[in-house]
Amino acid sequence: MSKKIEAKTQISISSIIAIILLLVVVSGAGYLIDRYNPKEPTNNVAAVQSIRYEGIDGKNALDLLKENNQVATQDTSLGVFVQEINGMPNSETNYWIYYVNGQMGTVGPDQYQTKNGDTIEWRYENAF
């Protein structure tokens, strides 16, 4: 009878060790997922995600944006890039891109001459 008790004790100890190891593995995996899963920026400017305005004949998309917003730009060989709008800068994961009537702009915002009836929208988009 003592062999049965020893066998049950060994099974119980083995079961407890297996459960502990399982918990360690699961909690370790949770830690790794949290650590390597990119999260949205936690700055306080994330509330505004898009800016919309109407086009005006003879004015470009960038000039209209600058009329009612604080805008930082960078001149490059490819044209003007918007780096920041109202304190929300481009980052490694998010950037500002403009759309005209729901279609992504095909030229720089300083080169797109808006028209009456155009809807211009700047979206703070995730790059991934």
C-alpha positions in Angstrom: 0.0 0.0 0.0 2.9 2.4 0.6 3.9 2.0 -3.0 0.5 3.3 -4.1 0.9 6.3 -1.8 4.4 6.9 -3.2 3.0 6.7 -6.7 0.2 9.1 -6.0 2.6 11.5 -4.2 5.0 11.4 -7.2 2.1 12.1 -9.6 0.9 14.9 -7.4 4.4 16.5 -7.2 4.9 16.0 -11.0 1.5 17.6 -11.6 2.3 20.6 -9.4 5.7 21.1 -11.0 4.1 20.9 -14.5 1.5 23.5 -13.5 4.1 25.8 -12.1 6.2 25.5 -15.3 3.1 26.1 -17.4 2.4 29.3 -15.5 5.9 30.5 -15.8 5.9 29.9 -19.6 2.5 31.6 -20.1 3.4 34.6 -18.0 6.8 34.9 -19.8 5.1 34.8 -23.2 2.7 37.5 -22.0 5.6 39.6 -21.0 7.3 39.2 -24.4 4.2 39.9 -26.3 3.7 43.2 -24.4 7.3 44.1 -24.7 7.6 43.6 -28.5 4.1 44.6 -29.6 4.3 48.2 -30.8 1.8 50.5 -29.1 0.3 53.8 -30.2 2.2 56.9 -29.1 1.1 57.9 -25.6 1.6 61.6 -26.0 -1.3 63.9 -25.2 -1.9 65.0 -28.8 -3.4 61.7 -30.1 -7.0 63.0 -29.8 -7.0 64.7 -33.2 -6.5 62.2 -36.0 -7.6 64.2 -39.0 -8.1 67.7 -40.2 -10.6 68.6 -43.0 -11.2 71.7 -45.0 -12.7 72.8 -48.3 -10.6 73.7 -51.3 -10.6 77.3 -52.7 -9.9 78.0 -56.4 -6.3 79.2 -56.8 -5.0 78.2 -53.3 -2.8 75.1 -52.7 -3.5 72.5 -50.1 -0.6 73.5 -47.9 -1.4 77.2 -47.8 -5.0 76.4 -46.8 -3.8 74.1 -44.1 -1.5 76.8 -42.7 -4.4 79.3 -42.5 -5.9 77.6 -39.5 -3.3 75.3 -38.1 0.3 75.4 -36.8 2.3 73.5 -39.4 6.0 72.5 -39.5 7.4 71.5 -42.9 10.6 70.3 -44.4 11.8 71.2 -47.9 13.3 68.2 -49.7 14.4 67.4 -53.3 11.0 65.7 -53.7 9.0 68.8 -52.5 7.6 70.0 -49.2 6.7 67.4 -46.5 4.5 68.2 -43.6 6.4 67.2 -40.4 3.9 68.3 -37.7 0.4 69.7 -37.4 -0.8 71.5 -34.3 2.0 69.9 -32.1 1.5 66.4 -33.4 4.8 65.4 -35.2 5.4 62.5 -37.6 7.0 59.6 -35.7 8.5 56.2 -36.5 5.0 54.7 -36.6 2.7 57.6 -37.6 2.8 60.3 -40.2 0.6 63.0 -41.8 -0.7 62.4 -45.3 -3.2 64.4 -47.2 -6.2 63.3 -49.3 -8.3 65.1 -51.9 -11.8 64.0 -52.2 -10.9 60.7 -50.5 -7.9 59.9 -52.7 -4.3 60.2 -51.5 -2.5 63.2 -52.8 -0.3 62.5 -55.8 1.8 65.6 -55.6 3.2 67.6 -52.7 0.6 69.7 -50.8 2.3 72.9 -52.0 1.8 71.8 -55.6 -1.8 70.7 -55.4 -4.0 73.7 -56.5 -7.4 73.1 -54.8 -10.7 73.8 -56.4 -14.0 75.0 -55.0 -15.8 71.8 -53.9 -12.6 69.8 -53.1 -12.5 68.2 -49.6 -8.9 68.2 -48.3 -8.2 65.9 -45.4 -5.0 65.4 -43.5 -4.9 62.1 -41.7 -2.4 61.0 -39.0 -1.9 57.5 -40.1 -0.1 54.4 -38.8 2.8 53.5 -41.2 2.4 49.8 -40.5 
